[in-house]
Amino acid sequence: MHSLRAQREAGMTESGLGVDTHNLDGALRVYESCGFVAVQRHCIYRKPLLLD
Protein backbone atom coordinates (compact mmCIF):
# COMPACT_ATOMS: atom_id res chain seq x y z
CA MET A 1 0.00 0.00 0.00
CA HIS A 2 2.93 2.35 0.67
CA SER A 3 4.15 2.04 -2.92
CA LEU A 4 0.62 2.60 -4.28
CA ARG A 5 0.33 5.80 -2.24
CA ALA A 6 3.77 6.92 -3.43
CA GLN A 7 2.74 6.29 -7.03
CA ARG A 8 -0.45 8.31 -6.59
CA GLU A 9 1.49 11.15 -4.95
CA ALA A 10 3.88 11.10 -7.94
CA GLY A 11 0.90 11.71 -10.23
CA MET A 12 0.40 8.19 -11.52
CA THR A 13 -3.21 7.20 -12.16
CA GLU A 14 -2.79 3.45 -12.59
CA SER A 15 -0.59 0.60 -11.39
CA GLY A 16 -0.25 -2.94 -12.71
CA LEU A 17 1.36 -6.19 -11.68
CA GLY A 18 1.51 -9.86 -12.52
CA VAL A 19 0.61 -12.64 -10.13
CA ASP A 20 0.69 -16.42 -10.13
CA THR A 21 -2.97 -17.29 -9.48
CA HIS A 22 -1.92 -20.67 -8.08
CA ASN A 23 0.35 -19.06 -5.48
CA LEU A 24 -0.13 -21.03 -2.27
CA ASP A 25 0.27 -17.92 -0.11
CA GLY A 26 -2.89 -16.31 -1.53
CA ALA A 27 -1.21 -13.50 -3.47
CA LEU A 28 -4.25 -13.06 -5.70
CA ARG A 29 -6.53 -12.39 -2.71
CA VAL A 30 -4.03 -9.89 -1.30
CA TYR A 31 -3.92 -7.88 -4.53
CA GLU A 32 -7.69 -8.01 -4.98
CA SER A 33 -8.12 -6.76 -1.41
CA CYS A 34 -5.95 -3.76 -2.40
CA GLY A 35 -8.35 -2.97 -5.26
CA PHE A 36 -6.56 -4.63 -8.17
CA VAL A 37 -8.82 -6.26 -10.77
CA ALA A 38 -7.84 -8.90 -13.31
CA VAL A 39 -7.84 -7.46 -16.83
CA GLN A 40 -5.91 -10.15 -18.65
CA ARG A 41 -5.04 -13.78 -18.08
CA HIS A 42 -2.28 -15.85 -19.59
CA CYS A 43 -1.95 -19.58 -19.86
CA ILE A 44 1.44 -21.25 -19.92
CA TYR A 45 1.77 -24.84 -21.10
CA ARG A 46 4.59 -27.11 -20.02
CA LYS A 47 5.64 -30.54 -21.17
CA PRO A 48 8.47 -32.46 -19.57
CA LEU A 49 10.95 -33.84 -22.06
CA LEU A 50 11.99 -37.31 -21.06
CA LEU A 51 15.43 -38.48 -22.07
CA ASP A 52 15.89 -42.04 -23.32
mmCIF file of the N, C-alpha and C atoms, coordinates in Angstrom:
data_MODEL
# 
_entry.id   MODEL 
# 
loop_
_atom_site.group_PDB 
_atom_site.id 
_atom_site.type_symbol 
_atom_site.label_atom_id 
_atom_site.label_alt_id 
_atom_site.label_comp_id 
_atom_site.label_asym_id 
_atom_site.label_entity_id 
_atom_site.label_seq_id 
_atom_site.pdbx_PDB_ins_code 
_atom_site.Cartn_x 
_atom_site.Cartn_y 
_atom_site.Cartn_z 
_atom_site.occupancy 
_atom_site.B_iso_or_equiv 
_atom_site.pdbx_formal_charge 
_atom_site.auth_seq_id 
_atom_site.auth_comp_id 
_atom_site.auth_asym_id 
_atom_site.auth_atom_id 
_atom_site.pdbx_PDB_model_num 
ATOM 1   N N  . MET A 1 1  ? 0.823  -1.188  0.000   1.00 0.00 ? 1  MET A N  1 
ATOM 2   C CA . MET A 1 1  ? 0.000  0.000   0.000   1.00 0.00 ? 1  MET A CA 1 
ATOM 3   C C  . MET A 1 1  ? 0.870  1.256   0.000   1.00 0.00 ? 1  MET A C  1 
ATOM 4   N N  . HIS A 1 2  ? 2.040  1.184   0.650   1.00 0.00 ? 2  HIS A N  1 
ATOM 5   C CA . HIS A 1 2  ? 2.931  2.350   0.666   1.00 0.00 ? 2  HIS A CA 1 
ATOM 6   C C  . HIS A 1 2  ? 3.358  2.733   -0.749  1.00 0.00 ? 2  HIS A C  1 
ATOM 7   N N  . SER A 1 3  ? 3.701  1.728   -1.556  1.00 0.00 ? 3  SER A N  1 
ATOM 8   C CA . SER A 1 3  ? 4.149  2.040   -2.919  1.00 0.00 ? 3  SER A CA 1 
ATOM 9   C C  . SER A 1 3  ? 2.994  2.577   -3.761  1.00 0.00 ? 3  SER A C  1 
ATOM 10  N N  . LEU A 1 4  ? 1.769  2.087   -3.536  1.00 0.00 ? 4  LEU A N  1 
ATOM 11  C CA . LEU A 1 4  ? 0.621  2.604   -4.282  1.00 0.00 ? 4  LEU A CA 1 
ATOM 12  C C  . LEU A 1 4  ? 0.373  4.071   -3.927  1.00 0.00 ? 4  LEU A C  1 
ATOM 13  N N  . ARG A 1 5  ? 0.496  4.395   -2.650  1.00 0.00 ? 5  ARG A N  1 
ATOM 14  C CA . ARG A 1 5  ? 0.332  5.797   -2.241  1.00 0.00 ? 5  ARG A CA 1 
ATOM 15  C C  . ARG A 1 5  ? 1.419  6.678   -2.864  1.00 0.00 ? 5  ARG A C  1 
ATOM 16  N N  . ALA A 1 6  ? 2.663  6.162   -2.850  1.00 0.00 ? 6  ALA A N  1 
ATOM 17  C CA . ALA A 1 6  ? 3.770  6.923   -3.434  1.00 0.00 ? 6  ALA A CA 1 
ATOM 18  C C  . ALA A 1 6  ? 3.551  7.149   -4.926  1.00 0.00 ? 6  ALA A C  1 
ATOM 19  N N  . GLN A 1 7  ? 3.026  6.148   -5.604  1.00 0.00 ? 7  GLN A N  1 
ATOM 20  C CA . GLN A 1 7  ? 2.743  6.288   -7.033  1.00 0.00 ? 7  GLN A CA 1 
ATOM 21  C C  . GLN A 1 7  ? 1.674  7.353   -7.264  1.00 0.00 ? 7  GLN A C  1 
ATOM 22  N N  . ARG A 1 8  ? 0.622  7.309   -6.454  1.00 0.00 ? 8  ARG A N  1 
ATOM 23  C CA . ARG A 1 8  ? -0.448 8.307   -6.587  1.00 0.00 ? 8  ARG A CA 1 
ATOM 24  C C  . ARG A 1 8  ? 0.091  9.712   -6.323  1.00 0.00 ? 8  ARG A C  1 
ATOM 25  N N  . GLU A 1 9  ? 0.917  9.853   -5.273  1.00 0.00 ? 9  GLU A N  1 
ATOM 26  C CA . GLU A 1 9  ? 1.489  11.153  -4.947  1.00 0.00 ? 9  GLU A CA 1 
ATOM 27  C C  . GLU A 1 9  ? 2.419  11.654  -6.049  1.00 0.00 ? 9  GLU A C  1 
ATOM 28  N N  . ALA A 1 10 ? 2.998  10.729  -6.824  1.00 0.00 ? 10 ALA A N  1 
ATOM 29  C CA . ALA A 1 10 ? 3.878  11.100  -7.938  1.00 0.00 ? 10 ALA A CA 1 
ATOM 30  C C  . ALA A 1 10 ? 3.079  11.429  -9.197  1.00 0.00 ? 10 ALA A C  1 
ATOM 31  N N  . GLY A 1 11 ? 1.744  11.347  -9.101  1.00 0.00 ? 11 GLY A N  1 
ATOM 32  C CA . GLY A 1 11 ? 0.900  11.712  -10.232 1.00 0.00 ? 11 GLY A CA 1 
ATOM 33  C C  . GLY A 1 11 ? 0.457  10.552  -11.100 1.00 0.00 ? 11 GLY A C  1 
ATOM 34  N N  . MET A 1 12 ? 0.833  9.346   -10.721 1.00 0.00 ? 12 MET A N  1 
ATOM 35  C CA . MET A 1 12 ? 0.402  8.192   -11.518 1.00 0.00 ? 12 MET A CA 1 
ATOM 36  C C  . MET A 1 12 ? -1.080 7.926   -11.265 1.00 0.00 ? 12 MET A C  1 
ATOM 37  N N  . THR A 1 13 ? -1.772 7.450   -12.275 1.00 0.00 ? 13 THR A N  1 
ATOM 38  C CA . THR A 1 13 ? -3.210 7.200   -12.158 1.00 0.00 ? 13 THR A CA 1 
ATOM 39  C C  . THR A 1 13 ? -3.547 5.716   -12.228 1.00 0.00 ? 13 THR A C  1 
ATOM 40  N N  . GLU A 1 14 ? -2.530 4.878   -12.445 1.00 0.00 ? 14 GLU A N  1 
ATOM 41  C CA . GLU A 1 14 ? -2.792 3.450   -12.591 1.00 0.00 ? 14 GLU A CA 1 
ATOM 42  C C  . GLU A 1 14 ? -1.526 2.669   -12.234 1.00 0.00 ? 14 GLU A C  1 
ATOM 43  N N  . SER A 1 15 ? -1.720 1.465   -11.709 1.00 0.00 ? 15 SER A N  1 
ATOM 44  C CA . SER A 1 15 ? -0.595 0.599   -11.394 1.00 0.00 ? 15 SER A CA 1 
ATOM 45  C C  . SER A 1 15 ? -0.958 -0.815  -11.833 1.00 0.00 ? 15 SER A C  1 
ATOM 46  N N  . GLY A 1 16 ? 0.018  -1.580  -12.257 1.00 0.00 ? 16 GLY A N  1 
ATOM 47  C CA . GLY A 1 16 ? -0.248 -2.940  -12.708 1.00 0.00 ? 16 GLY A CA 1 
ATOM 48  C C  . GLY A 1 16 ? 0.780  -3.902  -12.161 1.00 0.00 ? 16 GLY A C  1 
ATOM 49  N N  . LEU A 1 17 ? 0.436  -5.161  -12.134 1.00 0.00 ? 17 LEU A N  1 
ATOM 50  C CA . LEU A 1 17 ? 1.356  -6.186  -11.684 1.00 0.00 ? 17 LEU A CA 1 
ATOM 51  C C  . LEU A 1 17 ? 0.940  -7.528  -12.246 1.00 0.00 ? 17 LEU A C  1 
ATOM 52  N N  . GLY A 1 18 ? 1.809  -8.494  -12.116 1.00 0.00 ? 18 GLY A N  1 
ATOM 53  C CA . GLY A 1 18 ? 1.508  -9.862  -12.522 1.00 0.00 ? 18 GLY A CA 1 
ATOM 54  C C  . GLY A 1 18 ? 1.525  -10.757 -11.299 1.00 0.00 ? 18 GLY A C  1 
ATOM 55  N N  . VAL A 1 19 ? 0.682  -11.749 -11.287 1.00 0.00 ? 19 VAL A N  1 
ATOM 56  C CA . VAL A 1 19 ? 0.606  -12.643 -10.129 1.00 0.00 ? 19 VAL A CA 1 
ATOM 57  C C  . VAL A 1 19 ? 0.348  -14.068 -10.592 1.00 0.00 ? 19 VAL A C  1 
ATOM 58  N N  . ASP A 1 20 ? 0.943  -15.000 -9.905  1.00 0.00 ? 20 ASP A N  1 
ATOM 59  C CA . ASP A 1 20 ? 0.685  -16.420 -10.130 1.00 0.00 ? 20 ASP A CA 1 
ATOM 60  C C  . ASP A 1 20 ? -0.604 -16.762 -9.394  1.00 0.00 ? 20 ASP A C  1 
ATOM 61  N N  . THR A 1 21 ? -1.667 -17.047 -10.114 1.00 0.00 ? 21 THR A N  1 
ATOM 62  C CA . THR A 1 21 ? -2.965 -17.289 -9.475  1.00 0.00 ? 21 THR A CA 1 
ATOM 63  C C  . THR A 1 21 ? -2.997 -18.583 -8.678  1.00 0.00 ? 21 THR A C  1 
ATOM 64  N N  . HIS A 1 22 ? -2.000 -19.420 -8.851  1.00 0.00 ? 22 HIS A N  1 
ATOM 65  C CA . HIS A 1 22 ? -1.923 -20.665 -8.077  1.00 0.00 ? 22 HIS A CA 1 
ATOM 66  C C  . HIS A 1 22 ? -0.968 -20.535 -6.891  1.00 0.00 ? 22 HIS A C  1 
ATOM 67  N N  . ASN A 1 23 ? -0.551 -19.310 -6.595  1.00 0.00 ? 23 ASN A N  1 
ATOM 68  C CA . ASN A 1 23 ? 0.353  -19.056 -5.481  1.00 0.00 ? 23 ASN A CA 1 
ATOM 69  C C  . ASN A 1 23 ? -0.291 -19.565 -4.189  1.00 0.00 ? 23 ASN A C  1 
ATOM 70  N N  . LEU A 1 24 ? 0.422  -20.405 -3.473  1.00 0.00 ? 24 LEU A N  1 
ATOM 71  C CA . LEU A 1 24 ? -0.129 -21.030 -2.268  1.00 0.00 ? 24 LEU A CA 1 
ATOM 72  C C  . LEU A 1 24 ? -0.273 -20.056 -1.102  1.00 0.00 ? 24 LEU A C  1 
ATOM 73  N N  . ASP A 1 25 ? 0.364  -18.895 -1.187  1.00 0.00 ? 25 ASP A N  1 
ATOM 74  C CA . ASP A 1 25 ? 0.271  -17.916 -0.111  1.00 0.00 ? 25 ASP A CA 1 
ATOM 75  C C  . ASP A 1 25 ? -0.901 -16.961 -0.285  1.00 0.00 ? 25 ASP A C  1 
ATOM 76  N N  . GLY A 1 26 ? -1.700 -17.138 -1.327  1.00 0.00 ? 26 GLY A N  1 
ATOM 77  C CA . GLY A 1 26 ? -2.888 -16.315 -1.525  1.00 0.00 ? 26 GLY A CA 1 
ATOM 78  C C  . GLY A 1 26 ? -2.604 -14.930 -2.080  1.00 0.00 ? 26 GLY A C  1 
ATOM 79  N N  . ALA A 1 27 ? -1.576 -14.812 -2.910  1.00 0.00 ? 27 ALA A N  1 
ATOM 80  C CA . ALA A 1 27 ? -1.212 -13.502 -3.466  1.00 0.00 ? 27 ALA A CA 1 
ATOM 81  C C  . ALA A 1 27 ? -2.372 -12.847 -4.206  1.00 0.00 ? 27 ALA A C  1 
ATOM 82  N N  . LEU A 1 28 ? -3.133 -13.620 -4.943  1.00 0.00 ? 28 LEU A N  1 
ATOM 83  C CA . LEU A 1 28 ? -4.252 -13.061 -5.701  1.00 0.00 ? 28 LEU A CA 1 
ATOM 84  C C  . LEU A 1 28 ? -5.248 -12.366 -4.770  1.00 0.00 ? 28 LEU A C  1 
ATOM 85  N N  . ARG A 1 29 ? -5.587 -13.000 -3.669  1.00 0.00 ? 29 ARG A N  1 
ATOM 86  C CA . ARG A 1 29 ? -6.530 -12.393 -2.710  1.00 0.00 ? 29 ARG A CA 1 
ATOM 87  C C  . ARG A 1 29 ? -5.964 -11.101 -2.120  1.00 0.00 ? 29 ARG A C  1 
ATOM 88  N N  . VAL A 1 30 ? -4.659 -11.098 -1.858  1.00 0.00 ? 30 VAL A N  1 
ATOM 89  C CA . VAL A 1 30 ? -4.035 -9.892  -1.301  1.00 0.00 ? 30 VAL A CA 1 
ATOM 90  C C  . VAL A 1 30 ? -4.180 -8.733  -2.276  1.00 0.00 ? 30 VAL A C  1 
ATOM 91  N N  . TYR A 1 31 ? -3.848 -8.960  -3.541  1.00 0.00 ? 31 TYR A N  1 
ATOM 92  C CA . TYR A 1 31 ? -3.919 -7.881  -4.529  1.00 0.00 ? 31 TYR A CA 1 
ATOM 93  C C  . TYR A 1 31 ? -5.355 -7.442  -4.768  1.00 0.00 ? 31 TYR A C  1 
ATOM 94  N N  . GLU A 1 32 ? -6.278 -8.390  -4.805  1.00 0.00 ? 32 GLU A N  1 
ATOM 95  C CA . GLU A 1 32 ? -7.686 -8.014  -4.984  1.00 0.00 ? 32 GLU A CA 1 
ATOM 96  C C  . GLU A 1 32 ? -8.176 -7.201  -3.793  1.00 0.00 ? 32 GLU A C  1 
ATOM 97  N N  . SER A 1 33 ? -7.706 -7.522  -2.596  1.00 0.00 ? 33 SER A N  1 
ATOM 98  C CA . SER A 1 33 ? -8.122 -6.757  -1.411  1.00 0.00 ? 33 SER A CA 1 
ATOM 99  C C  . SER A 1 33 ? -7.576 -5.331  -1.443  1.00 0.00 ? 33 SER A C  1 
ATOM 100 N N  . CYS A 1 34 ? -6.520 -5.109  -2.234  1.00 0.00 ? 34 CYS A N  1 
ATOM 101 C CA . CYS A 1 34 ? -5.953 -3.763  -2.400  1.00 0.00 ? 34 CYS A CA 1 
ATOM 102 C C  . CYS A 1 34 ? -6.634 -3.007  -3.538  1.00 0.00 ? 34 CYS A C  1 
ATOM 103 N N  . GLY A 1 35 ? -7.602 -3.638  -4.203  1.00 0.00 ? 35 GLY A N  1 
ATOM 104 C CA . GLY A 1 35 ? -8.348 -2.965  -5.256  1.00 0.00 ? 35 GLY A CA 1 
ATOM 105 C C  . GLY A 1 35 ? -7.943 -3.326  -6.669  1.00 0.00 ? 35 GLY A C  1 
ATOM 106 N N  . PHE A 1 36 ? -6.947 -4.212  -6.824  1.00 0.00 ? 36 PHE A N  1 
ATOM 107 C CA . PHE A 1 36 ? -6.560 -4.633  -8.170  1.00 0.00 ? 36 PHE A CA 1 
ATOM 108 C C  . PHE A 1 36 ? -7.643 -5.538  -8.762  1.00 0.00 ? 36 PHE A C  1 
ATOM 109 N N  . VAL A 1 37 ? -7.866 -5.413  -10.059 1.00 0.00 ? 37 VAL A N  1 
ATOM 110 C CA . VAL A 1 37 ? -8.817 -6.264  -10.769 1.00 0.00 ? 37 VAL A CA 1 
ATOM 111 C C  . VAL A 1 37 ? -8.110 -6.928  -11.948 1.00 0.00 ? 37 VAL A C  1 
ATOM 112 N N  . ALA A 1 38 ? -8.438 -8.179  -12.185 1.00 0.00 ? 38 ALA A N  1 
ATOM 113 C CA . ALA A 1 38 ? -7.838 -8.901  -13.311 1.00 0.00 ? 38 ALA A CA 1 
ATOM 114 C C  . ALA A 1 38 ? -8.361 -8.317  -14.618 1.00 0.00 ? 38 ALA A C  1 
ATOM 115 N N  . VAL A 1 39 ? -7.447 -7.976  -15.521 1.00 0.00 ? 39 VAL A N  1 
ATOM 116 C CA . VAL A 1 39 ? -7.841 -7.456  -16.829 1.00 0.00 ? 39 VAL A CA 1 
ATOM 117 C C  . VAL A 1 39 ? -7.348 -8.343  -17.954 1.00 0.00 ? 39 VAL A C  1 
ATOM 118 N N  . GLN A 1 40 ? -6.460 -9.262  -17.633 1.00 0.00 ? 40 GLN A N  1 
ATOM 119 C CA . GLN A 1 40 ? -5.915 -10.151 -18.655 1.00 0.00 ? 40 GLN A CA 1 
ATOM 120 C C  . GLN A 1 40 ? -5.383 -11.403 -17.972 1.00 0.00 ? 40 GLN A C  1 
ATOM 121 N N  . ARG A 1 41 ? -5.558 -12.521 -18.632 1.00 0.00 ? 41 ARG A N  1 
ATOM 122 C CA . ARG A 1 41 ? -5.040 -13.776 -18.084 1.00 0.00 ? 41 ARG A CA 1 
ATOM 123 C C  . ARG A 1 41 ? -4.212 -14.474 -19.141 1.00 0.00 ? 41 ARG A C  1 
ATOM 124 N N  . HIS A 1 42 ? -3.165 -15.119 -18.691 1.00 0.00 ? 42 HIS A N  1 
ATOM 125 C CA . HIS A 1 42 ? -2.277 -15.853 -19.587 1.00 0.00 ? 42 HIS A CA 1 
ATOM 126 C C  . HIS A 1 42 ? -2.265 -17.313 -19.176 1.00 0.00 ? 42 HIS A C  1 
ATOM 127 N N  . CYS A 1 43 ? -2.058 -18.148 -20.130 1.00 0.00 ? 43 CYS A N  1 
ATOM 128 C CA . CYS A 1 43 ? -1.945 -19.576 -19.860 1.00 0.00 ? 43 CYS A CA 1 
ATOM 129 C C  . CYS A 1 43 ? -0.578 -20.037 -20.364 1.00 0.00 ? 43 CYS A C  1 
ATOM 130 N N  . ILE A 1 44 ? 0.137  -20.741 -19.531 1.00 0.00 ? 44 ILE A N  1 
ATOM 131 C CA . ILE A 1 44 ? 1.442  -21.254 -19.916 1.00 0.00 ? 44 ILE A CA 1 
ATOM 132 C C  . ILE A 1 44 ? 1.371  -22.772 -19.904 1.00 0.00 ? 44 ILE A C  1 
ATOM 133 N N  . TYR A 1 45 ? 1.767  -23.382 -20.993 1.00 0.00 ? 45 TYR A N  1 
ATOM 134 C CA . TYR A 1 45 ? 1.774  -24.837 -21.097 1.00 0.00 ? 45 TYR A CA 1 
ATOM 135 C C  . TYR A 1 45 ? 3.186  -25.356 -20.894 1.00 0.00 ? 45 TYR A C  1 
ATOM 136 N N  . ARG A 1 46 ? 3.298  -26.475 -20.219 1.00 0.00 ? 46 ARG A N  1 
ATOM 137 C CA . ARG A 1 46 ? 4.590  -27.111 -20.016 1.00 0.00 ? 46 ARG A CA 1 
ATOM 138 C C  . ARG A 1 46 ? 4.491  -28.577 -20.369 1.00 0.00 ? 46 ARG A C  1 
ATOM 139 N N  . LYS A 1 47 ? 5.575  -29.116 -20.880 1.00 0.00 ? 47 LYS A N  1 
ATOM 140 C CA . LYS A 1 47 ? 5.642  -30.538 -21.170 1.00 0.00 ? 47 LYS A CA 1 
ATOM 141 C C  . LYS A 1 47 ? 7.031  -30.999 -20.814 1.00 0.00 ? 47 LYS A C  1 
ATOM 142 N N  . PRO A 1 48 ? 7.139  -31.939 -19.890 1.00 0.00 ? 48 PRO A N  1 
ATOM 143 C CA . PRO A 1 48 ? 8.466  -32.458 -19.573 1.00 0.00 ? 48 PRO A CA 1 
ATOM 144 C C  . PRO A 1 48 ? 9.023  -33.256 -20.747 1.00 0.00 ? 48 PRO A C  1 
ATOM 145 N N  . LEU A 1 49 ? 10.290 -33.096 -21.002 1.00 0.00 ? 49 LEU A N  1 
ATOM 146 C CA . LEU A 1 49 ? 10.954 -33.839 -22.059 1.00 0.00 ? 49 LEU A CA 1 
ATOM 147 C C  . LEU A 1 49 ? 11.754 -34.966 -21.416 1.00 0.00 ? 49 LEU A C  1 
ATOM 148 N N  . LEU A 1 50 ? 11.327 -36.156 -21.657 1.00 0.00 ? 50 LEU A N  1 
ATOM 149 C CA . LEU A 1 50 ? 11.992 -37.311 -21.055 1.00 0.00 ? 50 LEU A CA 1 
ATOM 150 C C  . LEU A 1 50 ? 13.150 -37.756 -21.951 1.00 0.00 ? 50 LEU A C  1 
ATOM 151 N N  . LEU A 1 51 ? 14.261 -38.014 -21.330 1.00 0.00 ? 51 LEU A N  1 
ATOM 152 C CA . LEU A 1 51 ? 15.433 -38.479 -22.075 1.00 0.00 ? 51 LEU A CA 1 
ATOM 153 C C  . LEU A 1 51 ? 15.429 -39.996 -22.095 1.00 0.00 ? 51 LEU A C  1 
ATOM 154 N N  . ASP A 1 52 ? 15.820 -40.572 -23.210 1.00 0.00 ? 52 ASP A N  1 
ATOM 155 C CA . ASP A 1 52 ? 15.894 -42.042 -23.324 1.00 0.00 ? 52 ASP A CA 1 
ATOM 156 C C  . ASP A 1 52 ? 17.095 -42.579 -22.619 1.00 0.00 ? 52 ASP A C  1 
# 
